[in-house]
Amino acid sequence: MTDHVAAGDGRGRATGGRETAAGDRDPAGDAPAEADGDDDGGDGGRGDDGDGGDGGGPRAGSGPDRRRRRRRVLRWSATLLAVVILGGAGAGYLYYEHLNANIKSDDLNLGDAKDRAAEPTANAAGQKPLNILLIGSDARNTAENQKLGGAKDTFDGPPLADVQMLLHVSADRSNMSVISMPRDTLLDIPKCTDPDDGREYAALNNEMTNVSLGRGGPGCTVATWEKLTDIHIDHFMMIDFSGVVSMADAIGGVPVCVDASVYSHTRDGKGSGLRLTEGTHSVKGRQALQWLRTRYGFEDDTDLARAKAQHMYMNSMVRQLRSEAKLTNPNALRKLAEAATDAITVDDGLDTITRMYDLATELQKVPTERITMTTMPNRYSGARVVPTEDAAKLFRLVREDIALDGKDVKKPPAAATASPSPTVTDTAAPDGDIAVQVHNSTRGDGRAAARGRAATVTQLLAGKGFTGAVADTSTATSEKQTVIRYPSADLQGDAERVAKALGIPTSQVKRSTDVTGVTLFVGADWRSGSAYTPPEAEQKAEEDDNTPTSAEAMNAADTSQCMHVDPAYSW
C-alpha cells in the first residue's frame, strides 16, 4: 500500500503550512469546484463533493515556515471497520510494535478545562457509557488527497471537518446510538489553543461547524461538540480521503443500493462522479469515497441526503463485517489491520493497539439490531441549518444514556427526572454566599417584556436568603422557558441550589459558557407572581424519552435501505 503520510515529529504529526488567523478563509466561498469528483457547489467550505463547499479561494498562511500537523481525519466507515477488525481478529498483536508505530495521535480537547462537559456517573455495575467523535475531513495535504478531492487552490490549507458523527455506546453495552451533524450547521465554536505552538483561536459565534478542525486540530471539533451538547466525549477518531479509499479496498466491498441509475455530475463540473445502475452494488476504493461524498444526485441534493447515504453505507458495512469477517483468513485480517492503523488518527487515549483492541471489544458487545443512526434535527437558517428543540432533546437522551431505538428497560420514575448535567461534582455554597444575576427574559410571542421582573425575582431570592442576588438592568431578552445557566462545574451545585429554592426543575439548569456566573433568566413562562409553576410536562413522573421523528432514525439491521435518486441525475 502506498504510504501517504508526511514525515512527522514522532507522534504522527508532520510539518507544513497553516492559516495565520481565524476566519482567514470563507468556508462558504463561491469559487467554482475543481473537477475530479467534486460535488459541492455552494453549501459549504470547498468545491468538492459535499465535503466542503465551493472552493473559497487560495489558503492563507500556508508558507513553509509555518509548522503544523498533517492531520488524518476520519470517516465513520473506516473508523468502525478499524475497531471491529482489530477487536474481532486479534491480528493486531501479530505485528504489535509495527502497528503501534502506524497509529497517529493528537490532543483530545483544545478548549478550556472549565468548559468540559462533566463525566457521567457509573451504573450499578460500575460501567460508564462511551462517547466517541468520528471526524472526516477534506484535507488536501498530500498529492493523493489532492487528486481524490480536487479543488487545486486549496492544497495544504486548513482542513474542514466535513463529516462529524457522535457514537454513543450505552453503559451496559446493550445499544449504540450515532448522531450525525450536517457540516453546514451554524453554531458557536469555543476558544481553542493549538497544542503545538500555543496559538489561541478566539471563540466564534454563528459559524459553520466544519471550520473547527482548522483551529488547532481535531480537539477543537471535540470542544465544539461538548459546548453544544454538554455530552462528555471520551475519544475521537479521524480519517482523510486517501484513508477512506485504502480502508474501502481493504474491506473488499460494501453493498449499497440506488432506486434508479445515477450519475453525480453537473454541467459545470460539480458532483462526486458516482455512476451506478439501478439496484445493489458492492462499492470499494474510490467508488466508495464517491458514494460517501455524493450530494448531487441523492434525494433533494443536500448535505442531509448525503448523511443518509453515509448511514446506509455504515449500516451495510457493519452487517458485512459481522456476517463475513470470520477468523478464517488471517492474511486478509492482517491487511485490514494494517490499513486501519495507517489510515486513522486518534486521541492520546487510543494511541496503542492494546487500547484500540479494548475499545473494539466493547463495541462488539452491541447487537447489530440495536445500533441506531440519526441526524441532528435541524431547520434552515438561510442556506445553512441550525439545531432545533428536537436536537436538544436528542442530546439529552444521549446524556442520560437512553437508547434511541426505544427498547430500553423502563427506568423507575425517579430516574426520569435527572438533570441534564450528568453528575454533580460541586457542593453548594451557603445561600448568602451565592452570587446570582437575574435577567428579565420575558419578552416573546409578540409581547413586550413584563416590566420589573428581574427586580421582583431578585427581591424574592433575597427574601429566601440569597442576599448576593443582583438584578440585571440591561435590555430584556427572550427565553420561552425560565432557565438557570452556569459556566463551569464548580458552580453547578450553586445553580441547582437556586433552582431548588425557586421550584425550578433541575432539567432547566444548564451549563453554558455564555455566562460568567450563576445567571437566572426569568422566561416568558413566569411573567408574574412570586411562585414559579413548572411546565406541565415537568410535573409528570416520567419524561417523554422517545426519539424525535425529525432525527430520521435508521436501524443498522434494516436490509431494505435504498437511496432515492433525484430524477435530474438519473440516466
Rosetta blueprint (number, residue, H / E / L):
1 M L
2 T L
3 D L
4 H L
5 V L
6 A L
7 A L
8 G E
9 D L
10 G L
11 R L
12 G L
13 R L
14 A E
15 T L
16 G L
17 G L
18 R L
19 E L
20 T L
21 A L
22 A L
23 G L
24 D L
25 R L
26 D L
27 P L
28 A L
29 G L
30 D L
31 A L
32 P L
33 A L
34 E L
35 A L
36 D L
37 G L
38 D L
39 D L
40 D L
41 G L
42 G L
43 D L
44 G L
45 G L
46 R L
47 G L
48 D E
49 D L
50 G L
51 D L
52 G L
53 G E
54 D L
55 G L
56 G L
57 G L
58 P L
59 R L
60 A L
61 G L
62 S L
63 G L
64 P L
65 D L
66 R L
67 R L
68 R L
69 R L
70 R L
71 R L
72 R L
73 V L
74 L L
75 R L
76 W H
77 S H
78 A H
79 T H
80 L H
81 L H
82 A H
83 V H
84 V H
85 I H
86 L H
87 G H
88 G H
89 A H
90 G L
91 A H
92 G H
93 Y H
94 L H
95 Y H
96 Y H
97 E H
98 H H
99 L H
100 N H
101 A H
102 N H
103 I L
104 K E
105 S E
106 D E
107 D L
108 L L
109 N L
110 L L
111 G L
112 D L
113 A H
114 K H
115 D H
116 R L
117 A L
118 A L
119 E L
120 P L
121 T L
122 A L
123 N L
124 A L
125 A L
126 G L
127 Q L
128 K L
129 P L
130 L E
131 N E
132 I E
133 L E
134 L E
135 I E
136 G E
137 S E
138 D L
139 A L
140 R L
141 N L
142 T L
143 A H
144 E H
145 N H
146 Q H
147 K H
148 L H
149 G H
150 G L
151 A L
152 K H
153 D H
154 T H
155 F L
156 D L
157 G L
158 P L
159 P L
160 L L
161 A E
162 D E
163 V E
164 Q E
165 M E
166 L E
167 L E
168 H E
169 V E
170 S L
171 A L
172 D L
173 R L
174 S L
175 N L
176 M E
177 S E
178 V E
179 I E
180 S E
181 M E
182 P L
183 R L
184 D L
185 T E
186 L E
187 L E
188 D E
189 I E
190 P L
191 K L
192 C E
193 T E
194 D L
195 P L
196 D L
197 D L
198 G L
199 R L
200 E E
201 Y E
202 A L
203 A L
204 L E
205 N E
206 N E
207 E E
208 M E
209 T H
210 N H
211 V H
212 S H
213 L H
214 G H
215 R L
216 G L
217 G L
218 P H
219 G H
220 C H
221 T H
222 V H
223 A H
224 T H
225 W H
226 E H
227 K H
228 L H
229 T H
230 D L
231 I L
232 H L
233 I L
234 D L
235 H E
236 F E
237 M E
238 M E
239 I E
240 D L
241 F H
242 S H
243 G H
244 V H
245 V H
246 S H
247 M H
248 A H
249 D H
250 A H
251 I H
252 G L
253 G L
254 V E
255 P E
256 V E
257 C E
258 V E
259 D L
260 A L
261 S L
262 V E
263 Y E
264 S L
265 H L
266 T L
267 R L
268 D L
269 G L
270 K L
271 G L
272 S L
273 G L
274 L L
275 R E
276 L E
277 T L
278 E L
279 G E
280 T E
281 H E
282 S E
283 V E
284 K L
285 G H
286 R H
287 Q H
288 A H
289 L H
290 Q H
291 W H
292 L H
293 R H
294 T L
295 R L
296 Y L
297 G L
298 F E
299 E L
300 D L
301 D L
302 T L
303 D H
304 L H
305 A H
306 R H
307 A H
308 K H
309 A H
310 Q H
311 H H
312 M H
313 Y H
314 M H
315 N H
316 S H
317 M H
318 V H
319 R H
320 Q H
321 L H
322 R H
323 S H
324 E H
325 A L
326 K L
327 L L
328 T L
329 N L
330 P H
331 N H
332 A H
333 L H
334 R H
335 K H
336 L H
337 A H
338 E H
339 A H
340 A H
341 T H
342 D H
343 A H
344 I L
345 T E
346 V E
347 D E
348 D H
349 G H
350 L H
351 D L
352 T L
353 I H
354 T H
355 R H
356 M H
357 Y H
358 D H
359 L H
360 A H
361 T H
362 E H
363 L H
364 Q H
365 K L
366 V L
367 P L
368 T H
369 E H
370 R H
371 I E
372 T E
373 M E
374 T E
375 T E
376 M L
377 P L
378 N E
379 R E
380 Y E
381 S E
382 G L
383 A L
384 R E
385 V E
386 V E
387 P E
388 T L
389 E H
390 D H
391 A H
392 A H
393 K H
394 L H
395 F H
396 R H
397 L H
398 V H
399 R H
400 E L
401 D L
402 I L
403 A L
404 L L
405 D L
406 G L
407 K L
408 D L
409 V L
410 K L
411 K L
412 P L
413 P H
414 A H
415 A H
416 A H
417 T H
418 A L
419 S L
420 P L
421 S L
422 P L
423 T L
424 V L
425 T L
426 D L
427 T L
428 A L
429 A L
430 P L
431 D H
432 G H
433 D H
434 I L
435 A L
436 V E
437 Q E
438 V E
439 H E
440 N E
441 S L
442 T E
443 R L
444 G E
445 D L
446 G L
447 R E
448 A L
449 A L
450 A L
451 R L
452 G L
453 R H
454 A H
455 A H
456 T H
457 V H
458 T H
459 Q H
460 L H
461 L H
462 A H
463 G H
464 K L
465 G L
466 F L
467 T L
468 G L
469 A E
470 V E
471 A E
472 D L
473 T L
474 S L
475 T L
476 A L
477 T L
478 S E
479 E L
480 K L
481 Q L
482 T L
483 V E
484 I E
485 R E
486 Y E
487 P L
488 S L
489 A H
490 D H
491 L H
492 Q H
493 G H
494 D H
495 A H
496 E H
497 R H
498 V H
499 A H
500 K H
501 A H
502 L H
503 G L
504 I L
505 P L
506 T H
507 S H
508 Q H
509 V E
510 K E
511 R E
512 S L
513 T L
514 D L
515 V L
516 T L
517 G L
518 V L
519 T E
520 L E
521 F E
522 V E
523 G L
524 A L
525 D L
526 W L
527 R L
528 S L
529 G L
530 S L
531 A L
532 Y L
533 T L
534 P L
535 P L
536 E H
537 A H
538 E H
539 Q H
540 K L
541 A L
542 E L
543 E L
544 D L
545 D L
546 N L
547 T L
548 P L
549 T H
550 S H
551 A H
552 E L
553 A L
554 M E
555 N E
556 A L
557 A L
558 D L
559 T L
560 S L
561 Q L
562 C L
563 M E
564 H L
565 V E
566 D L
567 P H
568 A H
569 Y H
570 S L
571 W L
